[in-house]
């Protein structure tokens, strides 16, 4: 993945250096973005308008930090951090300074730096050469650009060179774990300082730090399928991206489509990495395409705002229709999570199938719980339609996003109370 991103950035960067027109058409430019040049939400990450020096500096960071980070992450998580850091900084800069016409992959590289600094804190001692070069580059990058944002070129040169000397001394005097802590401290302080100074590199560093924290939480608690990162990509990022674009003056429909494209892209990435096309992924992509087309044809964003209702309605219908299948959905979803624990006084792996075939009480429990989930999700869909067609346009995405955890938590509470009353964890004599 590092090599692939490097190749794309190198090719685009060289082409932009040789063609001023291409460079000008690819940099940040809020008025032109508002006028319909939608590609400017991404292309500033690929071009280096400050010249060959900027291109070389960013490519060097992409190589050393990218390779070091990819040793800790899978390729698609790596790419997600890189893209969110780069695109997120473009959105934030548009809010801070609508007249900015810059570009460069440095904010995306900053996201990699932020992630690497945090992940190395839990990785143990790593004295490899690539880890050392990545740390050296990271310290110089953060100190140099923080000083640049605070005082200009001369302080940046002095601070950057001093940081290199101190890093080399620390490398000889400190253990790798101590050096990792020092590097993380520099990165976090630099991120906070640059955000306060409204510098886009601080946004990139912050994205990287948060993403790495989510990855560590996933590893610590063992959530399946990187649930923490998927939650960020599918729920948090679309809402944040929508409001960031809206604050930058982007048309509401465009902001909605861009935000909605994030979970669709996530579904595509999941399909590519697992080599399996899921019905949910198809539903997400189909709903995005349908709602976008209807909104563009009618000129009203209400249908696009209500698209999540289609997703929850599909889920609700699936739960209810599963009653006609071999096993209800709640049975199929719960079994991998608790199989092997004592249920109804039995602990054997095949106890679930035996109970399903022989115990009407056991079958009824899963049938009723599937009806509970299906009905609640259909009601959730109805609420989303009402919200989309009655509330102010700019309120709907945030409220609809907040409705996901409310519905899920409520369902968890209700179904677990129901399971307890059914005696799922009790012995047969206590039903």
PyMOL commands that set and color helices and strands:
alter all, ss='L'
color gray80, all
select helices_A, chain A and resi 2-18+20-24+30-34+38-41+43-45+52-70+75-96+106-119+129-151+153-173+176-196+200-221+224-247+252-274+279-298+302-305+307-324+329-338+351-358+360-390+393-422+428-430
alter helices_A, ss='H'
color red, helices_A
deselect
rebuild
show_as cartoon
